[in-house]
Amino acid sequence: MASSPTSSDLDVVRRINVFRGVKPLDYERLIAPAVAHTFKSGDTIFRQGDPAASFFIVVDGWIKLYHITASGKEAVIYVFTKGESIAQAVAFTGQAYPAAAEAVSDARVVRIPAAHIIKCIRDTPDVAIAMIASTSLHLHHLLEQVAQLKVQSAVQRLAEFLVSLCPSGKVPCTIALPYEKILIAGRLGIKPESLSRAFATLKRSGIEVHDLRVIVHDVNVLRRVATGNRRARRDF
């Protein structure tokens, strides 16, 4: 279902990296044709091979990005959530989406036509400069994430993921995992069997796992595990 974005939707859109350096008046022009869509779990956002005509900002829920290999297998690339943008780079090239996107929970997404953004850039070069700067920061952030994945263990990645889901200041806290564990493994860049072992290891740090419900008794312990604190490592 499509509708006009709400003020809450636009608050999320305004904070994405691509728009952070854009002046207020230019931002209003850039988002003028934006449309909000609501999706049910399992709904397709876009298909692999479709023309990349738009990019998307997640304002609620979880969106899976995946690639279908030549052998027909599905490879999960990432799972996006609130405040993250999808496909902006490929949308500006005019090429096809190299992957597909699917809602893995009820979700709300704002869609902005790429052609409109390109026109704004051509009409107002300052927009291009601001967006290039913001995109460069976004790329730097992605490179940091890749580097982090290279050095973090599966246990550290899982601990960091669980910390991000814990309500601030609430201890102990109960987390409802937002999607299936196989997708969590894909998001964290680990194999499903490694995820199972990581959950088992974290039980020593005071978590209880009940299918898709996790109880965290001390989030500070998880934070120490995620950052590789020496004391936390000795606990293992």
Contacts in CASP RR format, 6 or more apart in sequence:
PFRMAT RR
TARGET T0000
AUTHOR 0000-0000-0000
METHOD contacts of the structure
MODEL  1
MASSPTSSDLDVVRRINVFRGVKPLDYERLIAPAVAHTFKSGDTIFRQGD
PAASFFIVVDGWIKLYHITASGKEAVIYVFTKGESIAQAVAFTGQAYPAA
AEAVSDARVVRIPAAHIIKCIRDTPDVAIAMIASTSLHLHHLLEQVAQLK
VQSAVQRLAEFLVSLCPSGKVPCTIALPYEKILIAGRLGIKPESLSRAFA
TLKRSGIEVHDLRVIVHDVNVLRRVATGNRRARRDF
1 37 0 8 1.000
1 38 0 8 1.000
2 35 0 8 1.000
2 36 0 8 1.000
2 37 0 8 1.000
3 35 0 8 1.000
3 36 0 8 1.000
3 37 0 8 1.000
3 38 0 8 1.000
4 35 0 8 1.000
4 36 0 8 1.000
5 13 0 8 1.000
5 31 0 8 1.000
5 34 0 8 1.000
5 35 0 8 1.000
5 36 0 8 1.000
5 110 0 8 1.000
6 36 0 8 1.000
8 59 0 8 1.000
9 36 0 8 1.000
9 59 0 8 1.000
9 108 0 8 1.000
9 110 0 8 1.000
10 31 0 8 1.000
10 34 0 8 1.000
10 110 0 8 1.000
12 57 0 8 1.000
12 59 0 8 1.000
12 82 0 8 1.000
12 83 0 8 1.000
12 110 0 8 1.000
13 19 0 8 1.000
13 31 0 8 1.000
13 34 0 8 1.000
13 57 0 8 1.000
13 59 0 8 1.000
13 110 0 8 1.000
14 27 0 8 1.000
15 83 0 8 1.000
16 57 0 8 1.000
16 83 0 8 1.000
16 84 0 8 1.000
16 85 0 8 1.000
17 85 0 8 1.000
17 134 0 8 1.000
17 135 0 8 1.000
17 137 0 8 1.000
17 138 0 8 1.000
17 141 0 8 1.000
18 85 0 8 1.000
18 88 0 8 1.000
18 131 0 8 1.000
18 134 0 8 1.000
18 135 0 8 1.000
18 138 0 8 1.000
19 27 0 8 1.000
19 30 0 8 1.000
19 31 0 8 1.000
19 131 0 8 1.000
19 134 0 8 1.000
20 134 0 8 1.000
20 137 0 8 1.000
21 130 0 8 1.000
21 131 0 8 1.000
21 133 0 8 1.000
21 134 0 8 1.000
22 30 0 8 1.000
22 127 0 8 1.000
22 130 0 8 1.000
22 131 0 8 1.000
22 134 0 8 1.000
23 126 0 8 1.000
23 130 0 8 1.000
26 120 0 8 1.000
26 124 0 8 1.000
26 126 0 8 1.000
26 127 0 8 1.000
26 130 0 8 1.000
29 120 0 8 1.000
29 124 0 8 1.000
30 112 0 8 1.000
30 116 0 8 1.000
30 117 0 8 1.000
30 120 0 8 1.000
30 127 0 8 1.000
31 112 0 8 1.000
32 116 0 8 1.000
33 112 0 8 1.000
33 113 0 8 1.000
33 116 0 8 1.000
34 110 0 8 1.000
34 111 0 8 1.000
34 112 0 8 1.000
35 110 0 8 1.000
35 111 0 8 1.000
36 59 0 8 1.000
36 108 0 8 1.000
36 109 0 8 1.000
36 110 0 8 1.000
36 111 0 8 1.000
37 45 0 8 1.000
37 108 0 8 1.000
37 109 0 8 1.000
37 110 0 8 1.000
37 111 0 8 1.000
38 106 0 8 1.000
38 107 0 8 1.000
38 108 0 8 1.000
39 45 0 8 1.000
39 103 0 8 1.000
39 106 0 8 1.000
39 107 0 8 1.000
39 108 0 8 1.000
39 109 0 8 1.000
40 103 0 8 1.000
40 106 0 8 1.000
41 103 0 8 1.000
41 104 0 8 1.000
41 105 0 8 1.000
41 106 0 8 1.000
41 107 0 8 1.000
42 102 0 8 1.000
42 103 0 8 1.000
42 104 0 8 1.000
43 102 0 8 1.000
43 103 0 8 1.000
43 107 0 8 1.000
44 100 0 8 1.000
44 101 0 8 1.000
44 102 0 8 1.000
45 56 0 8 1.000
45 63 0 8 1.000
45 86 0 8 1.000
45 100 0 8 1.000
45 101 0 8 1.000
45 102 0 8 1.000
45 103 0 8 1.000
45 109 0 8 1.000
46 54 0 8 1.000
46 56 0 8 1.000
46 87 0 8 1.000
46 97 0 8 1.000
46 100 0 8 1.000
46 101 0 8 1.000
47 97 0 8 1.000
47 100 0 8 1.000
48 67 0 8 1.000
48 68 0 8 1.000
48 96 0 8 1.000
48 97 0 8 1.000
48 98 0 8 1.000
48 99 0 8 1.000
48 100 0 8 1.000
49 96 0 8 1.000
49 97 0 8 1.000
49 98 0 8 1.000
50 96 0 8 1.000
50 97 0 8 1.000
51 94 0 8 1.000
51 96 0 8 1.000
51 97 0 8 1.000
52 87 0 8 1.000
52 90 0 8 1.000
52 91 0 8 1.000
52 93 0 8 1.000
52 94 0 8 1.000
52 95 0 8 1.000
52 96 0 8 1.000
52 97 0 8 1.000
52 114 0 8 1.000
53 91 0 8 1.000
53 94 0 8 1.000
53 113 0 8 1.000
53 114 0 8 1.000
53 115 0 8 1.000
54 87 0 8 1.000
54 91 0 8 1.000
54 111 0 8 1.000
54 112 0 8 1.000
54 113 0 8 1.000
54 114 0 8 1.000
55 85 0 8 1.000
55 86 0 8 1.000
55 87 0 8 1.000
55 88 0 8 1.000
55 91 0 8 1.000
55 92 0 8 1.000
55 111 0 8 1.000
55 112 0 8 1.000
55 114 0 8 1.000
55 117 0 8 1.000
56 63 0 8 1.000
56 85 0 8 1.000
56 86 0 8 1.000
56 87 0 8 1.000
56 101 0 8 1.000
56 109 0 8 1.000
56 110 0 8 1.000
56 111 0 8 1.000
56 112 0 8 1.000
57 83 0 8 1.000
57 84 0 8 1.000
57 85 0 8 1.000
57 86 0 8 1.000
57 109 0 8 1.000
57 110 0 8 1.000
57 112 0 8 1.000
58 80 0 8 1.000
58 81 0 8 1.000
58 82 0 8 1.000
58 83 0 8 1.000
58 84 0 8 1.000
58 85 0 8 1.000
58 86 0 8 1.000
58 107 0 8 1.000
58 108 0 8 1.000
58 109 0 8 1.000
59 82 0 8 1.000
59 83 0 8 1.000
59 108 0 8 1.000
59 109 0 8 1.000
59 110 0 8 1.000
60 82 0 8 1.000
60 106 0 8 1.000
60 107 0 8 1.000
60 108 0 8 1.000
61 81 0 8 1.000
61 82 0 8 1.000
61 103 0 8 1.000
61 105 0 8 1.000
61 106 0 8 1.000
61 107 0 8 1.000
61 108 0 8 1.000
61 178 0 8 1.000
62 79 0 8 1.000
62 80 0 8 1.000
62 81 0 8 1.000
62 103 0 8 1.000
62 104 0 8 1.000
62 105 0 8 1.000
62 107 0 8 1.000
62 178 0 8 1.000
62 179 0 8 1.000
63 79 0 8 1.000
63 80 0 8 1.000
63 81 0 8 1.000
63 86 0 8 1.000
63 101 0 8 1.000
63 102 0 8 1.000
63 103 0 8 1.000
63 104 0 8 1.000
63 107 0 8 1.000
63 109 0 8 1.000
64 76 0 8 1.000
64 78 0 8 1.000
64 79 0 8 1.000
64 80 0 8 1.000
64 101 0 8 1.000
64 102 0 8 1.000
64 103 0 8 1.000
64 104 0 8 1.000
64 179 0 8 1.000
64 183 0 8 1.000
65 76 0 8 1.000
65 77 0 8 1.000
65 78 0 8 1.000
65 79 0 8 1.000
65 80 0 8 1.000
65 86 0 8 1.000
65 99 0 8 1.000
65 100 0 8 1.000
65 101 0 8 1.000
66 74 0 8 1.000
66 75 0 8 1.000
66 76 0 8 1.000
66 77 0 8 1.000
66 99 0 8 1.000
66 100 0 8 1.000
66 101 0 8 1.000
66 102 0 8 1.000
67 74 0 8 1.000
67 75 0 8 1.000
67 77 0 8 1.000
67 98 0 8 1.000
67 99 0 8 1.000
67 100 0 8 1.000
68 74 0 8 1.000
68 75 0 8 1.000
68 100 0 8 1.000
69 75 0 8 1.000
76 182 0 8 1.000
76 183 0 8 1.000
76 185 0 8 1.000
76 186 0 8 1.000
76 187 0 8 1.000
77 99 0 8 1.000
78 186 0 8 1.000
78 187 0 8 1.000
79 104 0 8 1.000
79 179 0 8 1.000
79 183 0 8 1.000
79 184 0 8 1.000
79 186 0 8 1.000
79 187 0 8 1.000
80 86 0 8 1.000
81 178 0 8 1.000
86 101 0 8 1.000
87 97 0 8 1.000
87 101 0 8 1.000
88 135 0 8 1.000
89 135 0 8 1.000
90 96 0 8 1.000
90 97 0 8 1.000
90 98 0 8 1.000
91 114 0 8 1.000
91 117 0 8 1.000
92 114 0 8 1.000
92 117 0 8 1.000
92 118 0 8 1.000
94 114 0 8 1.000
104 178 0 8 1.000
104 179 0 8 1.000
104 180 0 8 1.000
104 183 0 8 1.000
105 178 0 8 1.000
105 179 0 8 1.000
120 127 0 8 1.000
121 127 0 8 1.000
121 128 0 8 1.000
121 131 0 8 1.000
149 157 0 8 1.000
149 189 0 8 1.000
152 160 0 8 1.000
152 226 0 8 1.000
153 198 0 8 1.000
154 188 0 8 1.000
154 190 0 8 1.000
154 194 0 8 1.000
154 195 0 8 1.000
154 197 0 8 1.000
154 198 0 8 1.000
155 198 0 8 1.000
155 201 0 8 1.000
155 202 0 8 1.000
155 225 0 8 1.000
155 236 0 8 1.000
156 225 0 8 1.000
156 226 0 8 1.000
156 227 0 8 1.000
156 228 0 8 1.000
157 188 0 8 1.000
157 189 0 8 1.000
157 190 0 8 1.000
157 198 0 8 1.000
157 226 0 8 1.000
158 184 0 8 1.000
158 188 0 8 1.000
158 195 0 8 1.000
158 198 0 8 1.000
158 199 0 8 1.000
158 202 0 8 1.000
159 202 0 8 1.000
159 205 0 8 1.000
159 222 0 8 1.000
159 223 0 8 1.000
159 225 0 8 1.000
159 226 0 8 1.000
160 226 0 8 1.000
161 184 0 8 1.000
161 187 0 8 1.000
161 188 0 8 1.000
162 175 0 8 1.000
162 202 0 8 1.000
162 207 0 8 1.000
162 214 0 8 1.000
162 216 0 8 1.000
162 222 0 8 1.000
163 219 0 8 1.000
163 222 0 8 1.000
163 223 0 8 1.000
163 226 0 8 1.000
165 175 0 8 1.000
165 177 0 8 1.000
165 178 0 8 1.000
166 173 0 8 1.000
166 175 0 8 1.000
166 216 0 8 1.000
166 219 0 8 1.000
166 222 0 8 1.000
167 173 0 8 1.000
169 219 0 8 1.000
171 216 0 8 1.000
171 217 0 8 1.000
171 218 0 8 1.000
171 219 0 8 1.000
172 215 0 8 1.000
172 216 0 8 1.000
172 217 0 8 1.000
172 218 0 8 1.000
173 215 0 8 1.000
173 216 0 8 1.000
173 219 0 8 1.000
174 213 0 8 1.000
174 214 0 8 1.000
174 215 0 8 1.000
174 216 0 8 1.000
175 213 0 8 1.000
175 214 0 8 1.000
175 215 0 8 1.000
175 216 0 8 1.000
176 212 0 8 1.000
176 213 0 8 1.000
177 184 0 8 1.000
177 212 0 8 1.000
177 213 0 8 1.000
177 214 0 8 1.000
180 212 0 8 1.000
181 192 0 8 1.000
181 195 0 8 1.000
181 196 0 8 1.000
181 212 0 8 1.000
182 192 0 8 1.000
184 195 0 8 1.000
185 191 0 8 1.000
185 192 0 8 1.000
185 194 0 8 1.000
185 195 0 8 1.000
188 195 0 8 1.000
190 198 0 8 1.000
199 207 0 8 1.000
199 209 0 8 1.000
201 236 0 8 1.000
202 222 0 8 1.000
202 225 0 8 1.000
203 209 0 8 1.000
204 235 0 8 1.000
204 236 0 8 1.000
205 218 0 8 1.000
205 221 0 8 1.000
205 222 0 8 1.000
205 225 0 8 1.000
205 232 0 8 1.000
205 235 0 8 1.000
206 216 0 8 1.000
206 217 0 8 1.000
206 218 0 8 1.000
206 221 0 8 1.000
207 214 0 8 1.000
207 215 0 8 1.000
207 216 0 8 1.000
207 217 0 8 1.000
207 222 0 8 1.000
208 214 0 8 1.000
208 215 0 8 1.000
208 217 0 8 1.000
216 222 0 8 1.000
221 232 0 8 1.000
224 231 0 8 1.000
224 232 0 8 1.000
225 232 0 8 1.000
225 233 0 8 1.000
END
